[in-house]
Amino acid sequence: MKRSLLASLISLTLATCAPAEEGGIAVVELFTSQGCSSCPPADVALAELHDWATDQGKPVYCLSFHVDYWNRLGWTDPYSQAEFSGRQSSYARSRGSSQVYTPQMIVNGTEEFVGSDRRASRAAVQSALAKAVTGVIKIEAKIGANPGEIEVSYQVDGADGQLLNLALVQREATNDVPAGENSGRHLSHRQVVRAFRSVEAGAGRATFRLPEGLPAEGFEVIGYTQRAPGGTITGAARASLAL
């Protein structure tokens, strides 16, 4: 894509705004791995949940975190990061445990269950949507001055002392898996987190770099406030890049 075309990309800013009859948001974090044979059904479940929320206009924010502790079994998940494994461990510690597993789904930082359990995920999302948010987030994302750079600006109100998590999310990803427990399979994923950081809630700016060779229009930025690492999520918003 030519630079002149990239420069024409405009940013969309969305605040945390839920339907009046519900009043809440649901942030769905899936911890998964291409090295785990139990994970593909959970990846499909997350995709279905994302599509349902999009079709229904529900404020549901899906994120797929690929952990790295399965990489030792013969296949290195190309989307995995040690940081994502650490985030999952933070949730475990907040519950007084040292045990982690895949696939694990966590809704709004509090409800956790096996990620392929569609009934549990839908119930947790509906429960989250029924609770009022306390943090209001506005974010904007645009092409940066340097190639492959995304600049994010944010403003958070009503979340004093909390963290703002910012995730660079690839909407769709697919690849062949030649080794490990899923050897020979062609796997597809939705809402894959490719970069992540936590900052103090307030106003500020952050910069992400796109994975090399991938177009900006395939990404979005999701921001969500959280009381502490592994704590309750209190608000969310997204910013998409569009032509």
C-alpha positions in Angstrom: 0.0 0.0 0.0 1.4 3.4 -1.0 2.2 5.9 1.7 -0.3 8.4 0.2 -3.0 5.8 0.7 -1.9 5.0 4.2 -2.1 8.7 5.0 -5.7 8.6 4.0 -6.6 6.1 6.7 -8.9 7.7 9.3 -9.4 6.7 12.9 -12.6 5.8 14.5 -13.1 6.8 18.1 -15.6 4.8 20.3 -16.3 5.5 23.9 -17.6 2.9 26.4 -21.3 3.1 25.4 -23.6 0.1 26.1 -27.3 -0.4 25.2 -29.5 1.3 27.8 -31.3 -1.9 28.8 -28.0 -3.6 29.7 -25.6 -0.8 30.7 -22.4 -3.0 30.9 -19.6 -4.3 28.8 -17.9 -7.7 28.5 -14.2 -8.2 28.0 -13.5 -11.8 27.0 -9.9 -13.0 27.3 -9.1 -16.4 25.9 -5.8 -18.0 26.8 -5.0 -20.5 24.1 -2.1 -22.1 22.1 -1.6 -23.7 18.7 0.4 -26.4 20.6 -2.6 -27.5 22.6 -5.0 -30.1 21.0 -7.9 -28.9 23.2 -7.6 -25.3 22.1 -9.1 -25.2 18.5 -12.7 -25.7 19.8 -12.2 -22.7 22.1 -10.8 -20.6 19.3 -14.0 -21.4 17.3 -16.1 -20.6 20.4 -14.4 -17.2 20.7 -15.0 -16.5 17.0 -18.7 -17.4 17.3 -19.0 -15.2 20.4 -17.4 -12.3 18.6 -19.7 -12.7 15.5 -22.8 -12.9 17.7 -21.8 -9.7 19.6 -21.1 -7.9 16.3 -24.4 -9.0 14.8 -26.4 -8.1 17.9 -24.5 -4.8 18.5 -23.4 -5.9 21.9 -20.4 -4.2 23.6 -18.4 -7.4 23.9 -14.6 -7.2 23.4 -12.9 -10.5 22.5 -9.2 -11.0 22.9 -7.2 -14.1 22.1 -3.9 -14.4 24.1 -1.6 -17.1 22.8 0.6 -18.4 25.6 4.2 -19.7 25.1 4.4 -22.6 27.6 3.2 -25.2 25.0 6.0 -24.2 22.6 8.4 -26.8 24.1 6.4 -29.6 22.6 7.6 -29.3 19.0 5.8 -26.3 17.6 6.3 -22.6 18.4 3.0 -20.8 18.2 3.8 -17.7 16.0 1.3 -15.6 18.0 2.6 -16.6 21.4 4.4 -14.3 23.9 5.8 -14.9 27.3 4.1 -11.7 28.4 0.7 -13.4 27.7 1.6 -16.4 29.8 2.5 -14.0 32.5 -0.8 -12.3 32.3 -2.6 -15.6 32.7 -0.4 -16.3 35.7 -1.4 -13.0 37.3 -5.0 -14.1 37.1 -4.1 -17.4 38.8 -2.2 -15.6 41.6 -5.1 -13.3 42.2 -7.1 -16.4 43.0 -4.4 -17.9 45.3 -3.3 -20.5 42.7 -0.2 -21.2 40.7 -2.0 -23.4 38.2 -2.7 -22.3 34.6 -4.3 -24.2 31.8 -5.5 -23.9 28.2 -8.0 -23.2 26.9 -9.1 -20.8 29.6 -11.6 -18.0 29.2 -12.0 -15.1 31.6 -14.8 -12.6 31.4 -14.3 -9.1 32.9 -11.4 -10.4 35.0 -13.6 -12.4 37.4 -15.5 -15.3 35.7 -13.2 -18.1 34.5 -14.0 -21.4 32.9 -12.8 -23.8 30.1 -12.7 -21.8 26.9 -14.6 -24.2 24.8 -17.7 -24.1 27.1 -20.1 -22.1 25.0 -22.9 -22.2 27.7 -20.6 -20.8 30.3 -19.2 -18.1 28.1 -22.7 -16.9 27.0 -23.9 -16.8 30.6 -20.8 -14.9 31.8 -21.2 -12.4 29.0 -24.9 -11.8 29.7 -24.1 -11.4 33.4 -21.4 -8.8 32.6 -23.6 -6.9 30.2 -26.2 -6.5 33.0 -23.7 -4.6 35.3 -23.0 -0.9 35.0 -19.5 0.2 34.0 -17.5 2.7 36.1 -14.8 3.7 33.7 -15.4 5.7 30.5 -12.7 5.3 27.9 -12.1 7.2 24.7 -9.4 6.0 22.3 -8.2 6.9 18.9 -5.8 5.1 16.6 -4.0 6.4 13.5 -1.1 5.6 11.2 2.1 7.0 12.7 4.8 9.0 11.0 7.0 5.9 10.5 6.0 2.9 8.3 4.2 0.2 10.3 3.6 2.4 13.3 0.2 2.9 15.0 -0.2 5.9 17.3 -2.9 5.6 20.0 -4.3 8.4 22.2 -6.5 7.7 25.1 -8.6 9.5 27.8 -10.0 7.6 30.8 -12.5 9.0 33.3 -13.9 7.4 36.4 -11.1 4.9 36.9 -8.7 6.6 39.3 -5.9 4.3 40.5 -6.7 1.7 37.9 -4.8 0.3 34.9 -5.6 0.9 31.3 -4.8 -2.2 29.2 -4.1 -1.5 25.5 -4.1 -4.4 23.0 -3.2 -4.3 19.4 -5.5 -6.9 17.9 -5.3 -8.7 14.6 -8.9 -9.5 13.6 -8.1 -12.7 11.6 -5.1 -15.0 11.4 -4.6 -18.4 9.9 -1.7 -20.7 9.3 -0.7 -24.4 8.9 0.7 -26.2 11.9 3.4 -28.8 10.9 4.3 -30.1 14.3 3.1 -30.5 17.9 -0.3 -31.7 19.1 -2.1 -30.0 16.2 0.3 -31.3 13.6 -1.2 -31.3 10.1 -4.0 -28.9 10.9 -4.8 -25.6 9.3 -5.9 -23.3 12.2 -7.8 -20.0 12.1 -8.1 -17.5 14.9 -10.0 -14.3 15.5 -9.1 -11.2 17.6 -5.5 -12.2 18.2 -3.5 -10.0 20.5 -0.2 -9.1 18.8 1.0 -6.5 21.3 -0.1 -5.5 24.8 0.8 -3.0 27.5 -0.7 -1.6 30.7 -0.5 2.0 31.7 -1.9 4.2 34.5 -5.5 5.2 33.7 -5.7 8.8 32.6 -4.8 10.6 29.5 -1.8 9.9 27.3 -0.4 8.3 24.1 1.1 5.0 23.2 2.8 3.6 20.1 2.5 0.1 18.6 4.3 -1.5 15.7 2.4 -3.7 13.3 3.7 -7.2 12.6 5.9 -7.0 9.5 4.1 -7.2 6.2 0.5 -7.0 7.5 -1.9 -4.1 6.6 -3.2 -1.7 9.2 -6.8 -2.2 8.2 -6.7 -5.8 9.5 -6.1 -4.5 13.1 -7.9 -2.6 15.9 -6.9 -1.4 19.3 -8.9 -2.4 22.3 -8.5 -0.5 25.6 -10.0 -1.7 28.9 -9.6 -0.5 32.5 -8.8 -3.0 35.3 -8.5 -2.5 39.1 -5.2 -4.4 39.3 -3.4 -7.1 37.4 -5.9 -10.0 37.6 -8.6 -7.7 39.0 -12.1 -6.6 37.9 -12.4 -5.0 34.5 -14.5 -1.8 34.7 -14.8 -0.4 31.2 -13.7 -0.9 27.6 -13.6 0.7 24.2 -12.1 0.1 20.7 -10.6 2.1 17.9 -10.5 0.7 14.4 -8.5 1.9 11.4 -10.6 2.2 8.2 -10.1 3.5 4.7 
